[in-house]
């Protein structure tokens, strides 16, 4: 079985030297790497969303834990954030 399906010998050498971390040794390592990138992208997107600082995120999560729908909690949190920010 090939170590990297569809790849070249250079890809394997680059991976072994640490030059290509996305070329994993196993499917599990590849999936872990993809999951890590997806988590990082989701975190960046959440950080880029207006008003979604830590306090706002905590407020949304506490509302959801109390049974409020996520959409309603986000709307309320954004209104709360605007009141906190603009008075």
PyMOL Python script that loads the backbone (N, CA, C, O; Angstrom):
from pymol import cmd

cmd.read_pdbstr("""\
ATOM      1  N   UNK A   1       0.847  -1.180   0.000  1.00  0.00           N
ATOM      2  CA  UNK A   1       0.000   0.000   0.000  1.00  0.00           C
ATOM      3  C   UNK A   1       0.892   1.242   0.000  1.00  0.00           C
ATOM      4  O   UNK A   1       1.874   1.324   0.737  1.00  0.00           O
ATOM      5  N   UNK A   2       0.530   2.186  -0.829  1.00  0.00           N
ATOM      6  CA  UNK A   2       1.324   3.406  -0.933  1.00  0.00           C
ATOM      7  C   UNK A   2       1.158   4.241   0.331  1.00  0.00           C
ATOM      8  O   UNK A   2       0.092   4.261   0.946  1.00  0.00           O
ATOM      9  N   UNK A   3       2.215   4.918   0.699  1.00  0.00           N
ATOM     10  CA  UNK A   3       2.160   5.731   1.909  1.00  0.00           C
ATOM     11  C   UNK A   3       1.357   6.998   1.691  1.00  0.00           C
ATOM     12  O   UNK A   3       0.767   7.536   2.628  1.00  0.00           O
ATOM     13  N   UNK A   4       1.332   7.478   0.444  1.00  0.00           N
ATOM     14  CA  UNK A   4       0.548   8.682   0.155  1.00  0.00           C
ATOM     15  C   UNK A   4      -0.076   8.496  -1.221  1.00  0.00           C
ATOM     16  O   UNK A   4       0.576   8.715  -2.242  1.00  0.00           O
ATOM     17  N   UNK A   5      -1.320   8.099  -1.241  1.00  0.00           N
ATOM     18  CA  UNK A   5      -1.994   7.814  -2.497  1.00  0.00           C
ATOM     19  C   UNK A   5      -2.015   9.041  -3.393  1.00  0.00           C
ATOM     20  O   UNK A   5      -2.420  10.124  -2.974  1.00  0.00           O
ATOM     21  N   UNK A   6      -1.575   8.860  -4.627  1.00  0.00           N
ATOM     22  CA  UNK A   6      -1.605   9.955  -5.579  1.00  0.00           C
ATOM     23  C   UNK A   6      -0.453  10.937  -5.423  1.00  0.00           C
ATOM     24  O   UNK A   6      -0.337  11.871  -6.216  1.00  0.00           O
ATOM     25  N   UNK A   7       0.381  10.755  -4.445  1.00  0.00           N
ATOM     26  CA  UNK A   7       1.492  11.670  -4.224  1.00  0.00           C
ATOM     27  C   UNK A   7       2.752  11.215  -4.941  1.00  0.00           C
ATOM     28  O   UNK A   7       2.767  10.196  -5.631  1.00  0.00           O
ATOM     29  N   UNK A   8       3.770  11.971  -4.764  1.00  0.00           N
ATOM     30  CA  UNK A   8       5.049  11.615  -5.366  1.00  0.00           C
ATOM     31  C   UNK A   8       6.025  11.268  -4.270  1.00  0.00           C
ATOM     32  O   UNK A   8       5.763  11.505  -3.091  1.00  0.00           O
ATOM     33  N   UNK A   9       7.120  10.721  -4.648  1.00  0.00           N
ATOM     34  CA  UNK A   9       8.176  10.438  -3.686  1.00  0.00           C
ATOM     35  C   UNK A   9       8.641  11.708  -2.993  1.00  0.00           C
ATOM     36  O   UNK A   9       9.018  11.686  -1.821  1.00  0.00           O
ATOM     37  N   UNK A  10       8.611  12.831  -3.736  1.00  0.00           N
ATOM     38  CA  UNK A  10       9.046  14.099  -3.143  1.00  0.00           C
ATOM     39  C   UNK A  10       8.112  14.529  -2.019  1.00  0.00           C
ATOM     40  O   UNK A  10       8.551  15.117  -1.031  1.00  0.00           O
ATOM     41  N   UNK A  11       6.833  14.236  -2.170  1.00  0.00           N
ATOM     42  CA  UNK A  11       5.885  14.588  -1.109  1.00  0.00           C
ATOM     43  C   UNK A  11       6.195  13.811   0.158  1.00  0.00           C
ATOM     44  O   UNK A  11       6.136  14.356   1.261  1.00  0.00           O
ATOM     45  N   UNK A  12       6.522  12.546  -0.002  1.00  0.00           N
ATOM     46  CA  UNK A  12       6.848  11.719   1.162  1.00  0.00           C
ATOM     47  C   UNK A  12       8.134  12.219   1.810  1.00  0.00           C
ATOM     48  O   UNK A  12       8.215  12.311   3.035  1.00  0.00           O
ATOM     49  N   UNK A  13       9.131  12.541   1.007  1.00  0.00           N
ATOM     50  CA  UNK A  13      10.389  13.053   1.545  1.00  0.00           C
ATOM     51  C   UNK A  13      10.144  14.386   2.265  1.00  0.00           C
ATOM     52  O   UNK A  13      10.662  14.606   3.360  1.00  0.00           O
ATOM     53  N   UNK A  14       9.353  15.273   1.647  1.00  0.00           N
ATOM     54  CA  UNK A  14       9.044  16.557   2.274  1.00  0.00           C
ATOM     55  C   UNK A  14       8.313  16.376   3.588  1.00  0.00           C
ATOM     56  O   UNK A  14       8.575  17.092   4.554  1.00  0.00           O
ATOM     57  N   UNK A  15       7.392  15.416   3.628  1.00  0.00           N
ATOM     58  CA  UNK A  15       6.665  15.138   4.868  1.00  0.00           C
ATOM     59  C   UNK A  15       7.628  14.624   5.928  1.00  0.00           C
ATOM     60  O   UNK A  15       7.579  15.057   7.079  1.00  0.00           O
ATOM     61  N   UNK A  16       8.498  13.707   5.544  1.00  0.00           N
ATOM     62  CA  UNK A  16       9.436  13.145   6.510  1.00  0.00           C
ATOM     63  C   UNK A  16      10.396  14.197   7.051  1.00  0.00           C
ATOM     64  O   UNK A  16      10.868  14.080   8.183  1.00  0.00           O
ATOM     65  N   UNK A  17      10.686  15.210   6.265  1.00  0.00           N
ATOM     66  CA  UNK A  17      11.572  16.282   6.716  1.00  0.00           C
ATOM     67  C   UNK A  17      10.820  17.374   7.467  1.00  0.00           C
ATOM     68  O   UNK A  17      11.428  18.323   7.964  1.00  0.00           O
ATOM     69  N   UNK A  18       9.493  17.241   7.549  1.00  0.00           N
ATOM     70  CA  UNK A  18       8.703  18.249   8.240  1.00  0.00           C
ATOM     71  C   UNK A  18       8.359  19.449   7.386  1.00  0.00           C
ATOM     72  O   UNK A  18       7.889  20.465   7.900  1.00  0.00           O
ATOM     73  N   UNK A  19       8.588  19.342   6.078  1.00  0.00           N
ATOM     74  CA  UNK A  19       8.324  20.460   5.189  1.00  0.00           C
ATOM     75  C   UNK A  19       6.874  20.501   4.725  1.00  0.00           C
ATOM     76  O   UNK A  19       6.403  21.532   4.244  1.00  0.00           O
ATOM     77  N   UNK A  20       6.173  19.398   4.864  1.00  0.00           N
ATOM     78  CA  UNK A  20       4.782  19.328   4.411  1.00  0.00           C
ATOM     79  C   UNK A  20       3.936  18.661   5.488  1.00  0.00           C
ATOM     80  O   UNK A  20       3.614  17.479   5.370  1.00  0.00           O
ATOM     81  N   UNK A  21       3.570  19.395   6.535  1.00  0.00           N
ATOM     82  CA  UNK A  21       2.851  18.783   7.647  1.00  0.00           C
ATOM     83  C   UNK A  21       1.460  18.280   7.268  1.00  0.00           C
ATOM     84  O   UNK A  21       0.897  17.440   7.970  1.00  0.00           O
ATOM     85  N   UNK A  22       0.894  18.787   6.152  1.00  0.00           N
ATOM     86  CA  UNK A  22      -0.447  18.353   5.757  1.00  0.00           C
ATOM     87  C   UNK A  22      -0.438  16.975   5.105  1.00  0.00           C
ATOM     88  O   UNK A  22      -1.497  16.377   4.915  1.00  0.00           O
ATOM     89  N   UNK A  23       0.724  16.472   4.765  1.00  0.00           N
ATOM     90  CA  UNK A  23       0.809  15.120   4.208  1.00  0.00           C
ATOM     91  C   UNK A  23       1.092  14.186   5.372  1.00  0.00           C
ATOM     92  O   UNK A  23       2.237  14.032   5.798  1.00  0.00           O
ATOM     93  N   UNK A  24       0.054  13.576   5.872  1.00  0.00           N
ATOM     94  CA  UNK A  24       0.162  12.785   7.094  1.00  0.00           C
ATOM     95  C   UNK A  24       0.588  11.358   6.784  1.00  0.00           C
ATOM     96  O   UNK A  24       0.457  10.881   5.657  1.00  0.00           O
ATOM     97  N   UNK A  25       1.096  10.696   7.802  1.00  0.00           N
ATOM     98  CA  UNK A  25       1.517   9.305   7.656  1.00  0.00           C
ATOM     99  C   UNK A  25       0.319   8.372   7.573  1.00  0.00           C
ATOM    100  O   UNK A  25       0.379   7.369   6.862  1.00  0.00           O
ATOM    101  N   UNK A  26      -0.734   8.662   8.257  1.00  0.00           N
ATOM    102  CA  UNK A  26      -1.902   7.783   8.275  1.00  0.00           C
ATOM    103  C   UNK A  26      -3.156   8.607   8.026  1.00  0.00           C
ATOM    104  O   UNK A  26      -3.143   9.836   8.105  1.00  0.00           O
ATOM    105  N   UNK A  27      -4.233   7.903   7.724  1.00  0.00           N
ATOM    106  CA  UNK A  27      -5.503   8.592   7.516  1.00  0.00           C
ATOM    107  C   UNK A  27      -5.951   9.285   8.803  1.00  0.00           C
ATOM    108  O   UNK A  27      -6.534  10.368   8.748  1.00  0.00           O
ATOM    109  N   UNK A  28      -5.689   8.682   9.942  1.00  0.00           N
ATOM    110  CA  UNK A  28      -6.071   9.292  11.227  1.00  0.00           C
ATOM    111  C   UNK A  28      -5.299  10.587  11.458  1.00  0.00           C
ATOM    112  O   UNK A  28      -5.872  11.574  11.920  1.00  0.00           O
ATOM    113  N   UNK A  29      -4.027  10.594  11.147  1.00  0.00           N
ATOM    114  CA  UNK A  29      -3.241  11.822  11.288  1.00  0.00           C
ATOM    115  C   UNK A  29      -3.722  12.887  10.314  1.00  0.00           C
ATOM    116  O   UNK A  29      -3.780  14.069  10.652  1.00  0.00           O
ATOM    117  N   UNK A  30      -4.068  12.457   9.092  1.00  0.00           N
ATOM    118  CA  UNK A  30      -4.582  13.402   8.103  1.00  0.00           C
ATOM    119  C   UNK A  30      -5.881  14.022   8.603  1.00  0.00           C
ATOM    120  O   UNK A  30      -6.075  15.232   8.492  1.00  0.00           O
ATOM    121  N   UNK A  31      -6.776  13.194   9.157  1.00  0.00           N
ATOM    122  CA  UNK A  31      -8.053  13.702   9.659  1.00  0.00           C
ATOM    123  C   UNK A  31      -7.842  14.631  10.848  1.00  0.00           C
ATOM    124  O   UNK A  31      -8.523  15.650  10.966  1.00  0.00           O
ATOM    125  N   UNK A  32      -6.908  14.289  11.725  1.00  0.00           N
ATOM    126  CA  UNK A  32      -6.612  15.149  12.878  1.00  0.00           C
ATOM    127  C   UNK A  32      -6.101  16.506  12.398  1.00  0.00           C
ATOM    128  O   UNK A  32      -6.471  17.541  12.950  1.00  0.00           O
ATOM    129  N   UNK A  33      -5.256  16.501  11.378  1.00  0.00           N
ATOM    130  CA  UNK A  33      -4.721  17.747  10.845  1.00  0.00           C
ATOM    131  C   UNK A  33      -5.842  18.585  10.230  1.00  0.00           C
ATOM    132  O   UNK A  33      -5.901  19.798  10.432  1.00  0.00           O
ATOM    133  N   UNK A  34      -6.742  17.921   9.468  1.00  0.00           N
ATOM    134  CA  UNK A  34      -7.864  18.635   8.860  1.00  0.00           C
ATOM    135  C   UNK A  34      -8.795  19.198   9.932  1.00  0.00           C
ATOM    136  O   UNK A  34      -9.270  20.327   9.810  1.00  0.00           O
ATOM    137  N   UNK A  35      -9.057  18.419  10.981  1.00  0.00           N
ATOM    138  CA  UNK A  35      -9.911  18.881  12.077  1.00  0.00           C
ATOM    139  C   UNK A  35      -9.303  20.097  12.761  1.00  0.00           C
ATOM    140  O   UNK A  35     -10.003  21.051  13.101  1.00  0.00           O
ATOM    141  N   UNK A  36      -7.989  20.047  12.959  1.00  0.00           N
ATOM    142  CA  UNK A  36      -7.293  21.167  13.602  1.00  0.00           C
ATOM    143  C   UNK A  36      -7.423  22.431  12.750  1.00  0.00           C
ATOM    144  O   UNK A  36      -7.660  23.517  13.278  1.00  0.00           O
ATOM    145  N   UNK A  37      -7.267  22.285  11.438  1.00  0.00           N
ATOM    146  CA  UNK A  37      -7.400  23.444  10.545  1.00  0.00           C
ATOM    147  C   UNK A  37      -8.832  23.972  10.548  1.00  0.00           C
ATOM    148  O   UNK A  37      -9.046  25.184  10.532  1.00  0.00           O
ATOM    149  N   UNK A  38      -9.812  23.068  10.568  1.00  0.00           N
ATOM    150  CA  UNK A  38     -11.216  23.503  10.594  1.00  0.00           C
ATOM    151  C   UNK A  38     -11.526  24.238  11.893  1.00  0.00           C
ATOM    152  O   UNK A  38     -12.224  25.252  11.883  1.00  0.00           O
ATOM    153  N   UNK A  39     -11.007  23.727  13.015  1.00  0.00           N
ATOM    154  CA  UNK A  39     -11.214  24.399  14.303  1.00  0.00           C
ATOM    155  C   UNK A  39     -10.599  25.790  14.291  1.00  0.00           C
ATOM    156  O   UNK A  39     -11.202  26.756  14.759  1.00  0.00           O
ATOM    157  N   UNK A  40      -9.395  25.875  13.751  1.00  0.00           N
ATOM    158  CA  UNK A  40      -8.703  27.163  13.686  1.00  0.00           C
ATOM    159  C   UNK A  40      -9.481  28.145  12.806  1.00  0.00           C
ATOM    160  O   UNK A  40      -9.616  29.319  13.149  1.00  0.00           O
ATOM    161  N   UNK A  41      -9.992  27.658  11.673  1.00  0.00           N
ATOM    162  CA  UNK A  41     -10.764  28.524  10.778  1.00  0.00           C
ATOM    163  C   UNK A  41     -12.065  28.975  11.443  1.00  0.00           C
ATOM    164  O   UNK A  41     -12.467  30.130  11.305  1.00  0.00           O
ATOM    165  N   UNK A  42     -12.712  28.075  12.156  1.00  0.00           N
ATOM    166  CA  UNK A  42     -13.957  28.433  12.852  1.00  0.00           C
ATOM    167  C   UNK A  42     -13.688  29.468  13.938  1.00  0.00           C
ATOM    168  O   UNK A  42     -14.478  30.392  14.128  1.00  0.00           O
ATOM    169  N   UNK A  43     -12.579  29.315  14.646  1.00  0.00           N
ATOM    170  CA  UNK A  43     -12.220  30.269  15.693  1.00  0.00           C
ATOM    171  C   UNK A  43     -11.941  31.644  15.081  1.00  0.00           C
ATOM    172  O   UNK A  43     -12.358  32.669  15.620  1.00  0.00           O
ATOM    173  N   UNK A  44     -11.222  31.653  13.938  1.00  0.00           N
ATOM    174  CA  UNK A  44     -10.942  32.930  13.270  1.00  0.00           C
ATOM    175  C   UNK A  44     -12.233  33.591  12.801  1.00  0.00           C
ATOM    176  O   UNK A  44     -12.393  34.806  12.921  1.00  0.00           O
ATOM    177  N   UNK A  45     -13.155  32.786  12.266  1.00  0.00           N
ATOM    178  CA  UNK A  45     -14.428  33.341  11.799  1.00  0.00           C
ATOM    179  C   UNK A  45     -15.232  33.902  12.965  1.00  0.00           C
ATOM    180  O   UNK A  45     -15.850  34.960  12.847  1.00  0.00           O
ATOM    181  N   UNK A  46     -15.224  33.194  14.084  1.00  0.00           N
ATOM    182  CA  UNK A  46     -15.950  33.681  15.268  1.00  0.00           C
ATOM    183  C   UNK A  46     -15.311  34.961  15.795  1.00  0.00           C
ATOM    184  O   UNK A  46     -16.009  35.875  16.234  1.00  0.00           O
ATOM    185  N   UNK A  47     -13.988  35.022  15.750  1.00  0.00           N
ATOM    186  CA  UNK A  47     -13.307  36.224  16.223  1.00  0.00           C
ATOM    187  C   UNK A  47     -13.564  37.405  15.297  1.00  0.00           C
ATOM    188  O   UNK A  47     -13.573  38.553  15.742  1.00  0.00           O
ATOM    189  N   UNK A  48     -13.771  37.131  14.016  1.00  0.00           N
ATOM    190  CA  UNK A  48     -14.002  38.203  13.062  1.00  0.00           C
ATOM    191  C   UNK A  48     -15.438  38.717  13.118  1.00  0.00           C
ATOM    192  O   UNK A  48     -15.717  39.827  12.665  1.00  0.00           O
ATOM    193  N   UNK A  49     -16.349  37.916  13.671  1.00  0.00           N
ATOM    194  CA  UNK A  49     -17.752  38.337  13.760  1.00  0.00           C
ATOM    195  C   UNK A  49     -17.848  39.533  14.703  1.00  0.00           C
ATOM    196  O   UNK A  49     -17.219  39.544  15.761  1.00  0.00           O
ATOM    197  N   UNK A  50     -18.625  40.525  14.325  1.00  0.00           N
ATOM    198  CA  UNK A  50     -18.706  41.721  15.166  1.00  0.00           C
ATOM    199  C   UNK A  50     -19.328  41.418  16.522  1.00  0.00           C
ATOM    200  O   UNK A  50     -20.392  40.805  16.609  1.00  0.00           O
ATOM    201  N   UNK A  51     -18.654  41.856  17.569  1.00  0.00           N
ATOM    202  CA  UNK A  51     -19.213  41.746  18.900  1.00  0.00           C
ATOM    203  C   UNK A  51     -19.045  40.404  19.574  1.00  0.00           C
ATOM    204  O   UNK A  51     -19.457  40.237  20.722  1.00  0.00           O
ATOM    205  N   UNK A  52     -18.447  39.442  18.888  1.00  0.00           N
ATOM    206  CA  UNK A  52     -18.322  38.126  19.501  1.00  0.00           C
ATOM    207  C   UNK A  52     -17.013  38.022  20.287  1.00  0.00           C
ATOM    208  O   UNK A  52     -16.147  37.208  19.967  1.00  0.00           O
ATOM    209  N   UNK A  53     -16.889  38.838  21.293  1.00  0.00           N
ATOM    210  CA  UNK A  53     -15.752  38.729  22.195  1.00  0.00           C
ATOM    211  C   UNK A  53     -16.084  37.657  23.238  1.00  0.00           C
ATOM    212  O   UNK A  53     -17.153  37.049  23.188  1.00  0.00           O
ATOM    213  N   UNK A  54     -15.184  37.432  24.163  1.00  0.00           N
ATOM    214  CA  UNK A  54     -15.389  36.369  25.158  1.00  0.00           C
ATOM    215  C   UNK A  54     -16.644  36.586  25.992  1.00  0.00           C
ATOM    216  O   UNK A  54     -17.380  35.634  26.255  1.00  0.00           O
ATOM    217  N   UNK A  55     -16.899  37.813  26.409  1.00  0.00           N
ATOM    218  CA  UNK A  55     -18.077  38.083  27.242  1.00  0.00           C
ATOM    219  C   UNK A  55     -19.360  37.789  26.476  1.00  0.00           C
ATOM    220  O   UNK A  55     -20.309  37.234  27.030  1.00  0.00           O
ATOM    221  N   UNK A  56     -19.385  38.162  25.201  1.00  0.00           N
ATOM    222  CA  UNK A  56     -20.580  37.916  24.391  1.00  0.00           C
ATOM    223  C   UNK A  56     -20.769  36.428  24.174  1.00  0.00           C
ATOM    224  O   UNK A  56     -21.888  35.923  24.265  1.00  0.00           O
ATOM    225  N   UNK A  57     -19.670  35.711  23.884  1.00  0.00           N
ATOM    226  CA  UNK A  57     -19.772  34.258  23.694  1.00  0.00           C
ATOM    227  C   UNK A  57     -20.267  33.580  24.973  1.00  0.00           C
ATOM    228  O   UNK A  57     -21.111  32.686  24.914  1.00  0.00           O
ATOM    229  N   UNK A  58     -19.748  34.001  26.121  1.00  0.00           N
ATOM    230  CA  UNK A  58     -20.201  33.410  27.391  1.00  0.00           C
ATOM    231  C   UNK A  58     -21.680  33.678  27.602  1.00  0.00           C
ATOM    232  O   UNK A  58     -22.413  32.808  28.072  1.00  0.00           O
ATOM    233  N   UNK A  59     -22.119  34.877  27.256  1.00  0.00           N
ATOM    234  CA  UNK A  59     -23.530  35.227  27.414  1.00  0.00           C
ATOM    235  C   UNK A  59     -24.404  34.346  26.514  1.00  0.00           C
ATOM    236  O   UNK A  59     -25.446  33.856  26.949  1.00  0.00           O
ATOM    237  N   UNK A  60     -23.984  34.148  25.273  1.00  0.00           N
ATOM    238  CA  UNK A  60     -24.736  33.292  24.354  1.00  0.00           C
ATOM    239  C   UNK A  60     -24.802  31.864  24.891  1.00  0.00           C
ATOM    240  O   UNK A  60     -25.874  31.258  24.919  1.00  0.00           O
ATOM    241  N   UNK A  61     -23.657  31.324  25.318  1.00  0.00           N
ATOM    242  CA  UNK A  61     -23.629  29.945  25.816  1.00  0.00           C
ATOM    243  C   UNK A  61     -24.487  29.775  27.063  1.00  0.00           C
ATOM    244  O   UNK A  61     -25.134  28.740  27.223  1.00  0.00           O
ATOM    245  N   UNK A  62     -24.506  30.765  27.946  1.00  0.00           N
ATOM    246  CA  UNK A  62     -25.321  30.644  29.157  1.00  0.00           C
ATOM    247  C   UNK A  62     -26.808  30.685  28.808  1.00  0.00           C
ATOM    248  O   UNK A  62     -27.614  29.993  29.430  1.00  0.00           O
ATOM    249  N   UNK A  63     -27.168  31.493  27.817  1.00  0.00           N
ATOM    250  CA  UNK A  63     -28.564  31.544  27.376  1.00  0.00           C
ATOM    251  C   UNK A  63     -28.976  30.210  26.764  1.00  0.00           C
ATOM    252  O   UNK A  63     -30.064  29.708  27.047  1.00  0.00           O
ATOM    253  N   UNK A  64     -28.117  29.634  25.930  1.00  0.00           N
ATOM    254  CA  UNK A  64     -28.421  28.352  25.288  1.00  0.00           C
ATOM    255  C   UNK A  64     -28.541  27.252  26.343  1.00  0.00           C
ATOM    256  O   UNK A  64     -29.393  26.371  26.235  1.00  0.00           O
ATOM    257  N   UNK A  65     -27.688  27.309  27.357  1.00  0.00           N
ATOM    258  CA  UNK A  65     -27.745  26.307  28.433  1.00  0.00           C
ATOM    259  C   UNK A  65     -29.072  26.400  29.195  1.00  0.00           C
ATOM    260  O   UNK A  65     -29.550  25.407  29.744  1.00  0.00           O
ATOM    261  N   UNK A  66     -29.658  27.597  29.223  1.00  0.00           N
ATOM    262  CA  UNK A  66     -30.951  27.784  29.907  1.00  0.00           C
ATOM    263  C   UNK A  66     -32.138  27.422  29.026  1.00  0.00           C
ATOM    264  O   UNK A  66     -33.284  27.511  29.467  1.00  0.00           O
ATOM    265  N   UNK A  67     -31.878  27.015  27.781  1.00  0.00           N
ATOM    266  CA  UNK A  67     -32.950  26.560  26.911  1.00  0.00           C
ATOM    267  C   UNK A  67     -33.407  27.548  25.857  1.00  0.00           C
ATOM    268  O   UNK A  67     -34.360  27.277  25.127  1.00  0.00           O
ATOM    269  N   UNK A  68     -32.738  28.696  25.765  1.00  0.00           N
ATOM    270  CA  UNK A  68     -33.080  29.684  24.744  1.00  0.00           C
ATOM    271  C   UNK A  68     -32.467  29.219  23.423  1.00  0.00           C
ATOM    272  O   UNK A  68     -31.363  28.673  23.411  1.00  0.00           O
ATOM    273  N   UNK A  69     -33.170  29.428  22.321  1.00  0.00           N
ATOM    274  CA  UNK A  69     -32.609  29.023  21.024  1.00  0.00           C
ATOM    275  C   UNK A  69     -31.340  29.831  20.757  1.00  0.00           C
ATOM    276  O   UNK A  69     -31.207  30.973  21.199  1.00  0.00           O
ATOM    277  N   UNK A  70     -30.421  29.219  20.031  1.00  0.00           N
ATOM    278  CA  UNK A  70     -29.135  29.882  19.758  1.00  0.00           C
ATOM    279  C   UNK A  70     -29.363  31.190  19.001  1.00  0.00           C
ATOM    280  O   UNK A  70     -28.708  32.192  19.290  1.00  0.00           O
ATOM    281  N   UNK A  71     -30.272  31.191  18.048  1.00  0.00           N
ATOM    282  CA  UNK A  71     -30.533  32.401  17.272  1.00  0.00           C
ATOM    283  C   UNK A  71     -31.033  33.529  18.176  1.00  0.00           C
ATOM    284  O   UNK A  71     -30.548  34.657  18.097  1.00  0.00           O
ATOM    285  N   UNK A  72     -32.005  33.216  19.033  1.00  0.00           N
ATOM    286  CA  UNK A  72     -32.521  34.242  19.946  1.00  0.00           C
ATOM    287  C   UNK A  72     -31.437  34.713  20.910  1.00  0.00           C
ATOM    288  O   UNK A  72     -31.354  35.898  21.230  1.00  0.00           O
ATOM    289  N   UNK A  73     -30.610  33.780  21.367  1.00  0.00           N
ATOM    290  CA  UNK A  73     -29.529  34.147  22.286  1.00  0.00           C
ATOM    291  C   UNK A  73     -28.521  35.052  21.596  1.00  0.00           C
ATOM    292  O   UNK A  73     -28.013  35.990  22.210  1.00  0.00           O
ATOM    293  N   UNK A  74     -28.223  34.785  20.325  1.00  0.00           N
ATOM    294  CA  UNK A  74     -27.270  35.623  19.601  1.00  0.00           C
ATOM    295  C   UNK A  74     -27.834  37.025  19.368  1.00  0.00           C
ATOM    296  O   UNK A  74     -27.115  38.017  19.492  1.00  0.00           O
ATOM    297  N   UNK A  75     -29.125  37.101  19.030  1.00  0.00           N
ATOM    298  CA  UNK A  75     -29.750  38.409  18.825  1.00  0.00           C
ATOM    299  C   UNK A  75     -29.717  39.212  20.123  1.00  0.00           C
ATOM    300  O   UNK A  75     -29.344  40.385  20.127  1.00  0.00           O
ATOM    301  N   UNK A  76     -30.109  38.570  21.222  1.00  0.00           N
ATOM    302  CA  UNK A  76     -30.113  39.249  22.518  1.00  0.00           C
ATOM    303  C   UNK A  76     -28.694  39.654  22.917  1.00  0.00           C
ATOM    304  O   UNK A  76     -28.481  40.747  23.440  1.00  0.00           O
ATOM    305  N   UNK A  77     -27.738  38.782  22.672  1.00  0.00           N
ATOM    306  CA  UNK A  77     -26.348  39.083  23.037  1.00  0.00           C
ATOM    307  C   UNK A  77     -25.810  40.259  22.224  1.00  0.00           C
ATOM    308  O   UNK A  77     -25.078  41.096  22.752  1.00  0.00           O
ATOM    309  N   UNK A  78     -26.170  40.324  20.949  1.00  0.00           N
ATOM    310  CA  UNK A  78     -25.701  41.443  20.139  1.00  0.00           C
ATOM    311  C   UNK A  78     -26.332  42.753  20.613  1.00  0.00           C
ATOM    312  O   UNK A  78     -25.676  43.795  20.627  1.00  0.00           O
ATOM    313  N   UNK A  79     -27.611  42.693  21.001  1.00  0.00           N
ATOM    314  CA  UNK A  79     -28.256  43.897  21.547  1.00  0.00           C
ATOM    315  C   UNK A  79     -27.589  44.294  22.861  1.00  0.00           C
ATOM    316  O   UNK A  79     -27.345  45.475  23.109  1.00  0.00           O
ATOM    317  N   UNK A  80     -27.298  43.306  23.695  1.00  0.00           N
ATOM    318  CA  UNK A  80     -26.614  43.560  24.961  1.00  0.00           C
ATOM    319  C   UNK A  80     -25.242  44.161  24.699  1.00  0.00           C
ATOM    320  O   UNK A  80     -24.821  45.102  25.373  1.00  0.00           O
ATOM    321  N   UNK A  81     -24.552  43.603  23.709  1.00  0.00           N
ATOM    322  CA  UNK A  81     -23.217  44.089  23.370  1.00  0.00           C
ATOM    323  C   UNK A  81     -23.285  45.542  22.893  1.00  0.00           C
ATOM    324  O   UNK A  81     -22.457  46.368  23.277  1.00  0.00           O
ATOM    325  N   UNK A  82     -24.272  45.845  22.057  1.00  0.00           N
ATOM    326  CA  UNK A  82     -24.416  47.220  21.566  1.00  0.00           C
ATOM    327  C   UNK A  82     -24.728  48.191  22.706  1.00  0.00           C
ATOM    328  O   UNK A  82     -24.180  49.292  22.750  1.00  0.00           O
ATOM    329  N   UNK A  83     -25.607  47.788  23.627  1.00  0.00           N
ATOM    330  CA  UNK A  83     -25.911  48.650  24.777  1.00  0.00           C
ATOM    331  C   UNK A  83     -24.662  48.865  25.628  1.00  0.00           C
ATOM    332  O   UNK A  83     -24.400  49.973  26.097  1.00  0.00           O
ATOM    333  N   UNK A  84     -23.894  47.789  25.819  1.00  0.00           N
ATOM    334  CA  UNK A  84     -22.680  47.892  26.622  1.00  0.00           C
ATOM    335  C   UNK A  84     -21.657  48.789  25.936  1.00  0.00           C
ATOM    336  O   UNK A  84     -20.947  49.551  26.591  1.00  0.00           O
ATOM    337  N   UNK A  85     -21.589  48.691  24.620  1.00  0.00           N
ATOM    338  CA  UNK A  85     -20.591  49.447  23.878  1.00  0.00           C
ATOM    339  C   UNK A  85     -20.995  50.903  23.659  1.00  0.00           C
ATOM    340  O   UNK A  85     -20.174  51.805  23.830  1.00  0.00           O
ATOM    341  N   UNK A  86     -22.244  51.139  23.284  1.00  0.00           N
ATOM    342  CA  UNK A  86     -22.668  52.479  22.890  1.00  0.00           C
ATOM    343  C   UNK A  86     -23.521  53.198  23.928  1.00  0.00           C
ATOM    344  O   UNK A  86     -23.855  54.371  23.764  1.00  0.00           O
ATOM    345  N   UNK A  87     -23.870  52.487  24.998  1.00  0.00           N
ATOM    346  CA  UNK A  87     -24.591  53.161  26.076  1.00  0.00           C
ATOM    347  C   UNK A  87     -26.063  53.134  26.010  1.00  0.00           C
ATOM    348  O   UNK A  87     -26.730  53.683  26.887  1.00  0.00           O
TER     349      UNK A  87
END
""", "prot")
cmd.dss("prot")
cmd.show_as("cartoon", "prot")
cmd.util.cbc("prot")
cmd.orient("prot")
